[in-house]
Amino acid sequence: MSKEIKIVIAEDNSVLNLLLKLSLKKEGYTLFFATDGKEAKTLIEKHDPNVILTDIMMDYFSGLEIISYVRNELKRNTPILVFSSSGQEETVLKAFSLGANDFMSKPLIPNELVFRVKKMLL
């Protein structure tokens, strides 16, 4: 019997959420969706996920603030993958300096995302 793998996904784009849901559910992961940073913080606290996937640009708290919150306030080493349509070098470097484990540019390639999630779970 395998252990439940929980993933919190913080993304405000409903089409992308559906795509992520289809791709990750196939792998048997339990998914929790947040459409803004405030909801993301609540889900992370409540479910203590194995992986966090977060967009950079969100309402209330950005993906960068989510990374900082997980690393500095919750003191968790949960793998975090951030994604952004901006892909600006400064933002990507800031995400890594705050403790992100991986970065993907939008539009996301679902099979690549699943591969990267699996790699972070090793």
Jmol script that loads the backbone (N, CA, C; Angstrom):
load data "model"
ATOM      1  N   MET A   1       0.844  -1.194   0.000  1.00  0.00           N
ATOM      2  CA  MET A   1       0.000   0.000   0.000  1.00  0.00           C
ATOM      3  C   MET A   1       0.880   1.245   0.000  1.00  0.00           C
ATOM      4  N   SER A   2       0.617   2.147  -0.931  1.00  0.00           N
ATOM      5  CA  SER A   2       1.460   3.337  -1.038  1.00  0.00           C
ATOM      6  C   SER A   2       0.897   4.476  -0.201  1.00  0.00           C
ATOM      7  N   LYS A   3       1.796   5.346   0.203  1.00  0.00           N
ATOM      8  CA  LYS A   3       1.453   6.497   1.024  1.00  0.00           C
ATOM      9  C   LYS A   3       0.759   7.556   0.158  1.00  0.00           C
ATOM     10  N   GLU A   4      -0.220   8.220   0.730  1.00  0.00           N
ATOM     11  CA  GLU A   4      -0.916   9.292   0.018  1.00  0.00           C
ATOM     12  C   GLU A   4       0.044  10.453  -0.226  1.00  0.00           C
ATOM     13  N   ILE A   5       0.098  10.915  -1.465  1.00  0.00           N
ATOM     14  CA  ILE A   5       0.914  12.078  -1.823  1.00  0.00           C
ATOM     15  C   ILE A   5      -0.028  13.258  -2.021  1.00  0.00           C
ATOM     16  N   LYS A   6       0.155  14.302  -1.184  1.00  0.00           N
ATOM     17  CA  LYS A   6      -0.704  15.477  -1.225  1.00  0.00           C
ATOM     18  C   LYS A   6       0.025  16.637  -1.902  1.00  0.00           C
ATOM     19  N   ILE A   7      -0.684  17.300  -2.804  1.00  0.00           N
ATOM     20  CA  ILE A   7      -0.112  18.442  -3.526  1.00  0.00           C
ATOM     21  C   ILE A   7      -1.060  19.624  -3.394  1.00  0.00           C
ATOM     22  N   VAL A   8      -0.520  20.761  -2.954  1.00  0.00           N
ATOM     23  CA  VAL A   8      -1.281  22.015  -2.964  1.00  0.00           C
ATOM     24  C   VAL A   8      -0.881  22.766  -4.228  1.00  0.00           C
ATOM     25  N   ILE A   9      -1.889  23.169  -4.991  1.00  0.00           N
ATOM     26  CA  ILE A   9      -1.678  23.909  -6.232  1.00  0.00           C
ATOM     27  C   ILE A   9      -2.293  25.286  -6.069  1.00  0.00           C
ATOM     28  N   ALA A  10      -1.456  26.317  -6.165  1.00  0.00           N
ATOM     29  CA  ALA A  10      -1.922  27.693  -6.044  1.00  0.00           C
ATOM     30  C   ALA A  10      -1.857  28.345  -7.425  1.00  0.00           C
ATOM     31  N   GLU A  11      -3.005  28.463  -8.047  1.00  0.00           N
ATOM     32  CA  GLU A  11      -3.094  28.987  -9.413  1.00  0.00           C
ATOM     33  C   GLU A  11      -4.486  29.568  -9.606  1.00  0.00           C
ATOM     34  N   ASP A  12      -4.560  30.785 -10.175  1.00  0.00           N
ATOM     35  CA  ASP A  12      -5.862  31.430 -10.340  1.00  0.00           C
ATOM     36  C   ASP A  12      -6.491  31.206 -11.717  1.00  0.00           C
ATOM     37  N   ASN A  13      -5.803  30.510 -12.606  1.00  0.00           N
ATOM     38  CA  ASN A  13      -6.327  30.241 -13.941  1.00  0.00           C
ATOM     39  C   ASN A  13      -7.081  28.908 -13.938  1.00  0.00           C
ATOM     40  N   SER A  14      -8.405  28.967 -14.114  1.00  0.00           N
ATOM     41  CA  SER A  14      -9.230  27.755 -14.005  1.00  0.00           C
ATOM     42  C   SER A  14      -8.929  26.744 -15.110  1.00  0.00           C
ATOM     43  N   VAL A  15      -8.563  27.201 -16.293  1.00  0.00           N
ATOM     44  CA  VAL A  15      -8.226  26.284 -17.391  1.00  0.00           C
ATOM     45  C   VAL A  15      -6.946  25.524 -17.059  1.00  0.00           C
ATOM     46  N   LEU A  16      -5.952  26.241 -16.552  1.00  0.00           N
ATOM     47  CA  LEU A  16      -4.693  25.592 -16.158  1.00  0.00           C
ATOM     48  C   LEU A  16      -4.938  24.629 -14.997  1.00  0.00           C
ATOM     49  N   ASN A  17      -5.797  25.018 -14.060  1.00  0.00           N
ATOM     50  CA  ASN A  17      -6.122  24.122 -12.937  1.00  0.00           C
ATOM     51  C   ASN A  17      -6.736  22.817 -13.426  1.00  0.00           C
ATOM     52  N   LEU A  18      -7.603  22.900 -14.410  1.00  0.00           N
ATOM     53  CA  LEU A  18      -8.215  21.701 -14.962  1.00  0.00           C
ATOM     54  C   LEU A  18      -7.152  20.815 -15.620  1.00  0.00           C
ATOM     55  N   LEU A  19      -6.254  21.425 -16.360  1.00  0.00           N
ATOM     56  CA  LEU A  19      -5.161  20.697 -17.006  1.00  0.00           C
ATOM     57  C   LEU A  19      -4.271  20.011 -15.960  1.00  0.00           C
ATOM     58  N   LEU A  20      -3.925  20.741 -14.901  1.00  0.00           N
ATOM     59  CA  LEU A  20      -3.107  20.175 -13.827  1.00  0.00           C
ATOM     60  C   LEU A  20      -3.845  19.037 -13.129  1.00  0.00           C
ATOM     61  N   LYS A  21      -5.135  19.238 -12.907  1.00  0.00           N
ATOM     62  CA  LYS A  21      -5.945  18.210 -12.252  1.00  0.00           C
ATOM     63  C   LYS A  21      -5.930  16.919 -13.067  1.00  0.00           C
ATOM     64  N   LEU A  22      -6.153  17.034 -14.367  1.00  0.00           N
ATOM     65  CA  LEU A  22      -6.174  15.858 -15.231  1.00  0.00           C
ATOM     66  C   LEU A  22      -4.826  15.146 -15.244  1.00  0.00           C
ATOM     67  N   SER A  23      -3.761  15.911 -15.331  1.00  0.00           N
ATOM     68  CA  SER A  23      -2.406  15.338 -15.409  1.00  0.00           C
ATOM     69  C   SER A  23      -1.966  14.681 -14.103  1.00  0.00           C
ATOM     70  N   LEU A  24      -2.235  15.324 -12.980  1.00  0.00           N
ATOM     71  CA  LEU A  24      -1.734  14.847 -11.690  1.00  0.00           C
ATOM     72  C   LEU A  24      -2.642  13.799 -11.039  1.00  0.00           C
ATOM     73  N   LYS A  25      -3.944  13.879 -11.269  1.00  0.00           N
ATOM     74  CA  LYS A  25      -4.869  12.877 -10.727  1.00  0.00           C
ATOM     75  C   LYS A  25      -4.554  11.500 -11.301  1.00  0.00           C
ATOM     76  N   LYS A  26      -4.148  11.477 -12.584  1.00  0.00           N
ATOM     77  CA  LYS A  26      -3.788  10.229 -13.260  1.00  0.00           C
ATOM     78  C   LYS A  26      -2.688   9.489 -12.506  1.00  0.00           C
ATOM     79  N   GLU A  27      -1.827  10.265 -11.836  1.00  0.00           N
ATOM     80  CA  GLU A  27      -0.704   9.690 -11.093  1.00  0.00           C
ATOM     81  C   GLU A  27      -1.106   9.246  -9.685  1.00  0.00           C
ATOM     82  N   GLY A  28      -2.356   9.512  -9.330  1.00  0.00           N
ATOM     83  CA  GLY A  28      -2.851   9.079  -8.025  1.00  0.00           C
ATOM     84  C   GLY A  28      -2.617  10.062  -6.895  1.00  0.00           C
ATOM     85  N   TYR A  29      -2.225  11.292  -7.221  1.00  0.00           N
ATOM     86  CA  TYR A  29      -1.975  12.295  -6.183  1.00  0.00           C
ATOM     87  C   TYR A  29      -3.290  12.878  -5.671  1.00  0.00           C
ATOM     88  N   THR A  30      -3.295  13.276  -4.403  1.00  0.00           N
ATOM     89  CA  THR A  30      -4.428  13.986  -3.817  1.00  0.00           C
ATOM     90  C   THR A  30      -4.140  15.473  -3.979  1.00  0.00           C
ATOM     91  N   LEU A  31      -5.071  16.187  -4.611  1.00  0.00           N
ATOM     92  CA  LEU A  31      -4.838  17.587  -4.963  1.00  0.00           C
ATOM     93  C   LEU A  31      -5.736  18.534  -4.181  1.00  0.00           C
ATOM     94  N   PHE A  32      -5.152  19.677  -3.800  1.00  0.00           N
ATOM     95  CA  PHE A  32      -5.888  20.738  -3.135  1.00  0.00           C
ATOM     96  C   PHE A  32      -5.603  22.018  -3.919  1.00  0.00           C
ATOM     97  N   PHE A  33      -6.664  22.687  -4.380  1.00  0.00           N
ATOM     98  CA  PHE A  33      -6.499  23.867  -5.221  1.00  0.00           C
ATOM     99  C   PHE A  33      -6.805  25.151  -4.475  1.00  0.00           C
ATOM    100  N   ALA A  34      -5.925  26.131  -4.640  1.00  0.00           N
ATOM    101  CA  ALA A  34      -6.118  27.472  -4.097  1.00  0.00           C
ATOM    102  C   ALA A  34      -6.115  28.439  -5.275  1.00  0.00           C
ATOM    103  N   THR A  35      -7.019  29.410  -5.261  1.00  0.00           N
ATOM    104  CA  THR A  35      -7.053  30.380  -6.352  1.00  0.00           C
ATOM    105  C   THR A  35      -6.408  31.716  -5.979  1.00  0.00           C
ATOM    106  N   ASP A  36      -5.892  31.797  -4.758  1.00  0.00           N
ATOM    107  CA  ASP A  36      -5.145  32.988  -4.350  1.00  0.00           C
ATOM    108  C   ASP A  36      -4.173  32.607  -3.224  1.00  0.00           C
ATOM    109  N   GLY A  37      -3.294  33.527  -2.900  1.00  0.00           N
ATOM    110  CA  GLY A  37      -2.262  33.256  -1.911  1.00  0.00           C
ATOM    111  C   GLY A  37      -2.784  33.005  -0.507  1.00  0.00           C
ATOM    112  N   LYS A  38      -3.869  33.674  -0.151  1.00  0.00           N
ATOM    113  CA  LYS A  38      -4.451  33.496   1.187  1.00  0.00           C
ATOM    114  C   LYS A  38      -4.973  32.064   1.342  1.00  0.00           C
ATOM    115  N   GLU A  39      -5.692  31.607   0.327  1.00  0.00           N
ATOM    116  CA  GLU A  39      -6.225  30.246   0.328  1.00  0.00           C
ATOM    117  C   GLU A  39      -5.075  29.229   0.312  1.00  0.00           C
ATOM    118  N   ALA A  40      -4.017  29.537  -0.414  1.00  0.00           N
ATOM    119  CA  ALA A  40      -2.857  28.644  -0.484  1.00  0.00           C
ATOM    120  C   ALA A  40      -2.245  28.447   0.901  1.00  0.00           C
ATOM    121  N   LYS A  41      -2.052  29.541   1.636  1.00  0.00           N
ATOM    122  CA  LYS A  41      -1.490  29.442   2.988  1.00  0.00           C
ATOM    123  C   LYS A  41      -2.345  28.544   3.876  1.00  0.00           C
ATOM    124  N   THR A  42      -3.657  28.712   3.811  1.00  0.00           N
ATOM    125  CA  THR A  42      -4.585  27.910   4.610  1.00  0.00           C
ATOM    126  C   THR A  42      -4.465  26.429   4.268  1.00  0.00           C
ATOM    127  N   LEU A  43      -4.446  26.112   2.962  1.00  0.00           N
ATOM    128  CA  LEU A  43      -4.354  24.710   2.542  1.00  0.00           C
ATOM    129  C   LEU A  43      -3.015  24.085   2.935  1.00  0.00           C
ATOM    130  N   ILE A  44      -1.941  24.856   2.841  1.00  0.00           N
ATOM    131  CA  ILE A  44      -0.612  24.351   3.211  1.00  0.00           C
ATOM    132  C   ILE A  44      -0.569  24.028   4.703  1.00  0.00           C
ATOM    133  N   GLU A  45      -1.111  24.933   5.523  1.00  0.00           N
ATOM    134  CA  GLU A  45      -1.151  24.698   6.975  1.00  0.00           C
ATOM    135  C   GLU A  45      -2.003  23.481   7.314  1.00  0.00           C
ATOM    136  N   LYS A  46      -3.158  23.380   6.685  1.00  0.00           N
ATOM    137  CA  LYS A  46      -4.124  22.331   7.006  1.00  0.00           C
ATOM    138  C   LYS A  46      -3.673  20.948   6.548  1.00  0.00           C
ATOM    139  N   HIS A  47      -3.086  20.848   5.348  1.00  0.00           N
ATOM    140  CA  HIS A  47      -2.815  19.534   4.751  1.00  0.00           C
ATOM    141  C   HIS A  47      -1.351  19.094   4.772  1.00  0.00           C
ATOM    142  N   ASP A  48      -0.434  19.983   5.144  1.00  0.00           N
ATOM    143  CA  ASP A  48       0.996  19.656   5.162  1.00  0.00           C
ATOM    144  C   ASP A  48       1.371  18.833   3.908  1.00  0.00           C
ATOM    145  N   PRO A  49       1.288  19.458   2.728  1.00  0.00           N
ATOM    146  CA  PRO A  49       1.483  18.715   1.475  1.00  0.00           C
ATOM    147  C   PRO A  49       2.908  18.199   1.281  1.00  0.00           C
ATOM    148  N   ASN A  50       3.024  17.201   0.395  1.00  0.00           N
ATOM    149  CA  ASN A  50       4.333  16.651   0.021  1.00  0.00           C
ATOM    150  C   ASN A  50       5.019  17.537  -1.011  1.00  0.00           C
ATOM    151  N   VAL A  51       4.222  18.276  -1.792  1.00  0.00           N
ATOM    152  CA  VAL A  51       4.728  19.181  -2.824  1.00  0.00           C
ATOM    153  C   VAL A  51       3.787  20.372  -2.908  1.00  0.00           C
ATOM    154  N   ILE A  52       4.369  21.541  -3.217  1.00  0.00           N
ATOM    155  CA  ILE A  52       3.578  22.752  -3.442  1.00  0.00           C
ATOM    156  C   ILE A  52       3.897  23.256  -4.846  1.00  0.00           C
ATOM    157  N   LEU A  53       2.850  23.513  -5.623  1.00  0.00           N
ATOM    158  CA  LEU A  53       2.987  24.113  -6.943  1.00  0.00           C
ATOM    159  C   LEU A  53       2.325  25.475  -6.864  1.00  0.00           C
ATOM    160  N   THR A  54       3.061  26.531  -7.202  1.00  0.00           N
ATOM    161  CA  THR A  54       2.478  27.863  -7.062  1.00  0.00           C
ATOM    162  C   THR A  54       2.844  28.782  -8.219  1.00  0.00           C
ATOM    163  N   ASP A  55       1.854  29.542  -8.632  1.00  0.00           N
ATOM    164  CA  ASP A  55       2.070  30.609  -9.601  1.00  0.00           C
ATOM    165  C   ASP A  55       2.761  31.752  -8.855  1.00  0.00           C
ATOM    166  N   ILE A  56       3.499  32.564  -9.584  1.00  0.00           N
ATOM    167  CA  ILE A  56       4.150  33.729  -8.953  1.00  0.00           C
ATOM    168  C   ILE A  56       3.119  34.824  -8.696  1.00  0.00           C
ATOM    169  N   MET A  57       2.322  35.144  -9.717  1.00  0.00           N
ATOM    170  CA  MET A  57       1.374  36.254  -9.629  1.00  0.00           C
ATOM    171  C   MET A  57       0.006  35.772  -9.154  1.00  0.00           C
ATOM    172  N   MET A  58      -0.332  36.133  -7.910  1.00  0.00           N
ATOM    173  CA  MET A  58      -1.639  35.789  -7.344  1.00  0.00           C
ATOM    174  C   MET A  58      -2.128  36.918  -6.459  1.00  0.00           C
ATOM    175  N   ASP A  59      -3.432  36.909  -6.187  1.00  0.00           N
ATOM    176  CA  ASP A  59      -4.009  37.894  -5.272  1.00  0.00           C
ATOM    177  C   ASP A  59      -3.608  37.579  -3.836  1.00  0.00           C
ATOM    178  N   TYR A  60      -3.617  38.585  -3.001  1.00  0.00           N
ATOM    179  CA  TYR A  60      -3.315  38.549  -1.564  1.00  0.00           C
ATOM    180  C   TYR A  60      -1.843  38.272  -1.275  1.00  0.00           C
ATOM    181  N   PHE A  61      -1.338  37.090  -1.641  1.00  0.00           N
ATOM    182  CA  PHE A  61       0.069  36.771  -1.440  1.00  0.00           C
ATOM    183  C   PHE A  61       0.610  36.190  -2.737  1.00  0.00           C
ATOM    184  N   SER A  62       1.783  36.636  -3.140  1.00  0.00           N
ATOM    185  CA  SER A  62       2.391  36.116  -4.371  1.00  0.00           C
ATOM    186  C   SER A  62       3.028  34.753  -4.098  1.00  0.00           C
ATOM    187  N   GLY A  63       3.406  34.085  -5.170  1.00  0.00           N
ATOM    188  CA  GLY A  63       4.122  32.820  -5.029  1.00  0.00           C
ATOM    189  C   GLY A  63       5.417  33.001  -4.254  1.00  0.00           C
ATOM    190  N   LEU A  64       6.073  34.147  -4.436  1.00  0.00           N
ATOM    191  CA  LEU A  64       7.310  34.418  -3.699  1.00  0.00           C
ATOM    192  C   LEU A  64       7.029  34.505  -2.197  1.00  0.00           C
ATOM    193  N   GLU A  65       5.915  35.133  -1.846  1.00  0.00           N
ATOM    194  CA  GLU A  65       5.538  35.228  -0.429  1.00  0.00           C
ATOM    195  C   GLU A  65       5.165  33.854   0.135  1.00  0.00           C
ATOM    196  N   ILE A  66       4.589  33.001  -0.697  1.00  0.00           N
ATOM    197  CA  ILE A  66       4.250  31.639  -0.272  1.00  0.00           C
ATOM    198  C   ILE A  66       5.535  30.866   0.044  1.00  0.00           C
ATOM    199  N   ILE A  67       6.538  30.983  -0.838  1.00  0.00           N
ATOM    200  CA  ILE A  67       7.826  30.310  -0.602  1.00  0.00           C
ATOM    201  C   ILE A  67       8.417  30.775   0.724  1.00  0.00           C
ATOM    202  N   SER A  68       8.467  32.078   0.916  1.00  0.00           N
ATOM    203  CA  SER A  68       9.027  32.655   2.137  1.00  0.00           C
ATOM    204  C   SER A  68       8.252  32.178   3.366  1.00  0.00           C
ATOM    205  N   TYR A  69       6.938  32.141   3.264  1.00  0.00           N
ATOM    206  CA  TYR A  69       6.087  31.692   4.364  1.00  0.00           C
ATOM    207  C   TYR A  69       6.392  30.243   4.745  1.00  0.00           C
ATOM    208  N   VAL A  70       6.470  29.370   3.751  1.00  0.00           N
ATOM    209  CA  VAL A  70       6.728  27.944   4.010  1.00  0.00           C
ATOM    210  C   VAL A  70       8.114  27.755   4.627  1.00  0.00           C
ATOM    211  N   ARG A  71       9.110  28.430   4.083  1.00  0.00           N
ATOM    212  CA  ARG A  71      10.489  28.246   4.546  1.00  0.00           C
ATOM    213  C   ARG A  71      10.768  28.934   5.887  1.00  0.00           C
ATOM    214  N   ASN A  72      10.288  30.175   6.053  1.00  0.00           N
ATOM    215  CA  ASN A  72      10.674  30.972   7.213  1.00  0.00           C
ATOM    216  C   ASN A  72       9.692  30.931   8.382  1.00  0.00           C
ATOM    217  N   GLU A  73       8.395  30.858   8.093  1.00  0.00           N
ATOM    218  CA  GLU A  73       7.422  30.842   9.188  1.00  0.00           C
ATOM    219  C   GLU A  73       7.045  29.423   9.589  1.00  0.00           C
ATOM    220  N   LEU A  74       6.738  28.582   8.589  1.00  0.00           N
ATOM    221  CA  LEU A  74       6.365  27.198   8.901  1.00  0.00           C
ATOM    222  C   LEU A  74       7.589  26.312   9.115  1.00  0.00           C
ATOM    223  N   LYS A  75       8.753  26.780   8.653  1.00  0.00           N
ATOM    224  CA  LYS A  75      10.018  26.029   8.788  1.00  0.00           C
ATOM    225  C   LYS A  75       9.927  24.637   8.157  1.00  0.00           C
ATOM    226  N   ARG A  76       9.293  24.583   6.986  1.00  0.00           N
ATOM    227  CA  ARG A  76       9.139  23.304   6.281  1.00  0.00           C
ATOM    228  C   ARG A  76      10.049  23.264   5.058  1.00  0.00           C
ATOM    229  N   ASN A  77      10.522  22.069   4.751  1.00  0.00           N
ATOM    230  CA  ASN A  77      11.369  21.858   3.571  1.00  0.00           C
ATOM    231  C   ASN A  77      10.586  21.259   2.413  1.00  0.00           C
ATOM    232  N   THR A  78       9.281  21.422   2.418  1.00  0.00           N
ATOM    233  CA  THR A  78       8.413  20.902   1.360  1.00  0.00           C
ATOM    234  C   THR A  78       8.922  21.359  -0.006  1.00  0.00           C
ATOM    235  N   PRO A  79       9.083  20.436  -0.958  1.00  0.00           N
ATOM    236  CA  PRO A  79       9.497  20.854  -2.306  1.00  0.00           C
ATOM    237  C   PRO A  79       8.472  21.816  -2.914  1.00  0.00           C
ATOM    238  N   ILE A  80       8.985  22.894  -3.499  1.00  0.00           N
ATOM    239  CA  ILE A  80       8.121  23.915  -4.096  1.00  0.00           C
ATOM    240  C   ILE A  80       8.542  24.141  -5.547  1.00  0.00           C
ATOM    241  N   LEU A  81       7.581  24.016  -6.453  1.00  0.00           N
ATOM    242  CA  LEU A  81       7.800  24.337  -7.858  1.00  0.00           C
ATOM    243  C   LEU A  81       6.975  25.580  -8.158  1.00  0.00           C
ATOM    244  N   VAL A  82       7.629  26.604  -8.687  1.00  0.00           N
ATOM    245  CA  VAL A  82       6.920  27.831  -9.049  1.00  0.00           C
ATOM    246  C   VAL A  82       6.820  27.925 -10.565  1.00  0.00           C
ATOM    247  N   PHE A  83       5.753  28.577 -11.006  1.00  0.00           N
ATOM    248  CA  PHE A  83       5.621  28.822 -12.438  1.00  0.00           C
ATOM    249  C   PHE A  83       5.133  30.234 -12.668  1.00  0.00           C
ATOM    250  N   SER A  84       5.477  30.751 -13.838  1.00  0.00           N
ATOM    251  CA  SER A  84       5.123  32.120 -14.162  1.00  0.00           C
ATOM    252  C   SER A  84       5.114  32.306 -15.668  1.00  0.00           C
ATOM    253  N   SER A  85       4.248  33.184 -16.114  1.00  0.00           N
ATOM    254  CA  SER A  85       4.246  33.509 -17.540  1.00  0.00           C
ATOM    255  C   SER A  85       5.270  34.594 -17.828  1.00  0.00           C
ATOM    256  N   SER A  86       5.715  35.302 -16.790  1.00  0.00           N
ATOM    257  CA  SER A  86       6.687  36.374 -17.010  1.00  0.00           C
ATOM    258  C   SER A  86       8.064  35.805 -17.323  1.00  0.00           C
ATOM    259  N   GLY A  87       8.483  34.795 -16.550  1.00  0.00           N
ATOM    260  CA  GLY A  87       9.783  34.175 -16.787  1.00  0.00           C
ATOM    261  C   GLY A  87      10.952  35.144 -16.672  1.00  0.00           C
ATOM    262  N   GLN A  88      10.742  36.280 -16.026  1.00  0.00           N
ATOM    263  CA  GLN A  88      11.814  37.256 -15.883  1.00  0.00           C
ATOM    264  C   GLN A  88      12.909  36.687 -14.999  1.00  0.00           C
ATOM    265  N   GLU A  89      14.126  36.827 -15.461  1.00  0.00           N
ATOM    266  CA  GLU A  89      15.272  36.254 -14.757  1.00  0.00           C
ATOM    267  C   GLU A  89      15.309  36.676 -13.294  1.00  0.00           C
ATOM    268  N   GLU A  90      15.044  37.940 -13.026  1.00  0.00           N
ATOM    269  CA  GLU A  90      15.093  38.460 -11.655  1.00  0.00           C
ATOM    270  C   GLU A  90      14.091  37.735 -10.753  1.00  0.00           C
ATOM    271  N   THR A  91      12.878  37.503 -11.266  1.00  0.00           N
ATOM    272  CA  THR A  91      11.840  36.821 -10.503  1.00  0.00           C
ATOM    273  C   THR A  91      12.220  35.370 -10.244  1.00  0.00           C
ATOM    274  N   VAL A  92      12.754  34.712 -11.274  1.00  0.00           N
ATOM    275  CA  VAL A  92      13.167  33.315 -11.148  1.00  0.00           C
ATOM    276  C   VAL A  92      14.277  33.188 -10.103  1.00  0.00           C
ATOM    277  N   LEU A  93      15.262  34.060 -10.171  1.00  0.00           N
ATOM    278  CA  LEU A  93      16.373  34.028  -9.216  1.00  0.00           C
ATOM    279  C   LEU A  93      15.889  34.327  -7.798  1.00  0.00           C
ATOM    280  N   LYS A  94      14.934  35.234  -7.663  1.00  0.00           N
ATOM    281  CA  LYS A  94      14.372  35.561  -6.352  1.00  0.00           C
ATOM    282  C   LYS A  94      13.656  34.333  -5.774  1.00  0.00           C
ATOM    283  N   ALA A  95      12.906  33.626  -6.630  1.00  0.00           N
ATOM    284  CA  ALA A  95      12.196  32.415  -6.182  1.00  0.00           C
ATOM    285  C   ALA A  95      13.184  31.378  -5.661  1.00  0.00           C
ATOM    286  N   PHE A  96      14.270  31.167  -6.402  1.00  0.00           N
ATOM    287  CA  PHE A  96      15.282  30.200  -5.960  1.00  0.00           C
ATOM    288  C   PHE A  96      15.971  30.662  -4.683  1.00  0.00           C
ATOM    289  N   SER A  97      16.260  31.961  -4.568  1.00  0.00           N
ATOM    290  CA  SER A  97      16.947  32.457  -3.371  1.00  0.00           C
ATOM    291  C   SER A  97      16.062  32.322  -2.133  1.00  0.00           C
ATOM    292  N   LEU A  98      14.740  32.361  -2.317  1.00  0.00           N
ATOM    293  CA  LEU A  98      13.809  32.196  -1.191  1.00  0.00           C
ATOM    294  C   LEU A  98      13.620  30.734  -0.798  1.00  0.00           C
ATOM    295  N   GLY A  99      14.014  29.814  -1.699  1.00  0.00           N
ATOM    296  CA  GLY A  99      13.910  28.398  -1.352  1.00  0.00           C
ATOM    297  C   GLY A  99      13.107  27.542  -2.301  1.00  0.00           C
ATOM    298  N   ALA A 100      12.739  28.073  -3.474  1.00  0.00           N
ATOM    299  CA  ALA A 100      12.038  27.246  -4.462  1.00  0.00           C
ATOM    300  C   ALA A 100      12.972  26.136  -4.926  1.00  0.00           C
ATOM    301  N   ASN A 101      12.401  24.982  -5.247  1.00  0.00           N
ATOM    302  CA  ASN A 101      13.190  23.850  -5.720  1.00  0.00           C
ATOM    303  C   ASN A 101      13.258  23.769  -7.236  1.00  0.00           C
ATOM    304  N   ASP A 102      12.236  24.335  -7.907  1.00  0.00           N
ATOM    305  CA  ASP A 102      12.185  24.238  -9.359  1.00  0.00           C
ATOM    306  C   ASP A 102      11.339  25.374  -9.900  1.00  0.00           C
ATOM    307  N   PHE A 103      11.489  25.622 -11.204  1.00  0.00           N
ATOM    308  CA  PHE A 103      10.743  26.685 -11.884  1.00  0.00           C
ATOM    309  C   PHE A 103      10.343  26.210 -13.267  1.00  0.00           C
ATOM    310  N   MET A 104       9.130  26.559 -13.677  1.00  0.00           N
ATOM    311  CA  MET A 104       8.674  26.296 -15.039  1.00  0.00           C
ATOM    312  C   MET A 104       8.021  27.551 -15.592  1.00  0.00           C
ATOM    313  N   SER A 105       8.261  27.815 -16.874  1.00  0.00           N
ATOM    314  CA  SER A 105       7.596  28.923 -17.552  1.00  0.00           C
ATOM    315  C   SER A 105       6.262  28.462 -18.103  1.00  0.00           C
ATOM    316  N   LYS A 106       5.297  29.357 -18.091  1.00  0.00           N
ATOM    317  CA  LYS A 106       4.008  29.086 -18.728  1.00  0.00           C
ATOM    318  C   LYS A 106       4.144  29.416 -20.211  1.00  0.00           C
ATOM    319  N   PRO A 107       3.452  28.736 -21.103  1.00  0.00           N
ATOM    320  CA  PRO A 107       2.501  27.672 -20.808  1.00  0.00           C
ATOM    321  C   PRO A 107       3.211  26.399 -20.359  1.00  0.00           C
ATOM    322  N   LEU A 108       2.611  25.734 -19.380  1.00  0.00           N
ATOM    323  CA  LEU A 108       3.195  24.516 -18.824  1.00  0.00           C
ATOM    324  C   LEU A 108       2.974  23.330 -19.761  1.00  0.00           C
ATOM    325  N   ILE A 109       3.936  22.438 -19.787  1.00  0.00           N
ATOM    326  CA  ILE A 109       3.811  21.183 -20.522  1.00  0.00           C
ATOM    327  C   ILE A 109       3.455  20.127 -19.474  1.00  0.00           C
ATOM    328  N   PRO A 110       2.218  19.602 -19.509  1.00  0.00           N
ATOM    329  CA  PRO A 110       1.747  18.708 -18.442  1.00  0.00           C
ATOM    330  C   PRO A 110       2.674  17.524 -18.155  1.00  0.00           C
ATOM    331  N   ASN A 111       3.156  16.832 -19.167  1.00  0.00           N
ATOM    332  CA  ASN A 111       4.023  15.673 -18.927  1.00  0.00           C
ATOM    333  C   ASN A 111       5.338  16.081 -18.265  1.00  0.00           C
ATOM    334  N   GLU A 112       5.856  17.247 -18.627  1.00  0.00           N
ATOM    335  CA  GLU A 112       7.087  17.741 -18.001  1.00  0.00           C
ATOM    336  C   GLU A 112       6.821  18.075 -16.533  1.00  0.00           C
ATOM    337  N   LEU A 113       5.676  18.681 -16.250  1.00  0.00           N
ATOM    338  CA  LEU A 113       5.322  19.012 -14.872  1.00  0.00           C
ATOM    339  C   LEU A 113       5.228  17.744 -14.023  1.00  0.00           C
ATOM    340  N   VAL A 114       4.551  16.725 -14.543  1.00  0.00           N
ATOM    341  CA  VAL A 114       4.425  15.456 -13.813  1.00  0.00           C
ATOM    342  C   VAL A 114       5.809  14.867 -13.553  1.00  0.00           C
ATOM    343  N   PHE A 115       6.693  14.908 -14.537  1.00  0.00           N
ATOM    344  CA  PHE A 115       8.047  14.408 -14.379  1.00  0.00           C
ATOM    345  C   PHE A 115       8.790  15.156 -13.276  1.00  0.00           C
ATOM    346  N   ARG A 116       8.670  16.477 -13.289  1.00  0.00           N
ATOM    347  CA  ARG A 116       9.368  17.298 -12.277  1.00  0.00           C
ATOM    348  C   ARG A 116       8.813  17.052 -10.871  1.00  0.00           C
ATOM    349  N   VAL A 117       7.493  16.863 -10.761  1.00  0.00           N
ATOM    350  CA  VAL A 117       6.889  16.552  -9.457  1.00  0.00           C
ATOM    351  C   VAL A 117       7.434  15.222  -8.946  1.00  0.00           C
ATOM    352  N   LYS A 118       7.449  14.218  -9.813  1.00  0.00           N
ATOM    353  CA  LYS A 118       7.973  12.904  -9.413  1.00  0.00           C
ATOM    354  C   LYS A 118       9.420  13.016  -8.944  1.00  0.00           C
ATOM    355  N   LYS A 119      10.205  13.803  -9.648  1.00  0.00           N
ATOM    356  CA  LYS A 119      11.621  13.991  -9.302  1.00  0.00           C
ATOM    357  C   LYS A 119      11.763  14.648  -7.931  1.00  0.00           C
ATOM    358  N   MET A 120      10.904  15.614  -7.618  1.00  0.00           N
ATOM    359  CA  MET A 120      10.966  16.291  -6.319  1.00  0.00           C
ATOM    360  C   MET A 120      10.557  15.366  -5.173  1.00  0.00           C
ATOM    361  N   LEU A 121       9.781  14.342  -5.478  1.00  0.00           N
ATOM    362  CA  LEU A 121       9.309  13.418  -4.458  1.00  0.00           C
ATOM    363  C   LEU A 121      10.331  12.329  -4.119  1.00  0.00           C
ATOM    364  N   LEU A 122      11.397  12.221  -4.897  1.00  0.00           N
ATOM    365  CA  LEU A 122      12.400  11.178  -4.650  1.00  0.00           C
ATOM    366  C   LEU A 122      13.160  11.429  -3.360  1.00  0.00           C
TER     367      LEU A 122
END
end "model"
wireframe off; spacefill off
backbone 0.3
color backbone group
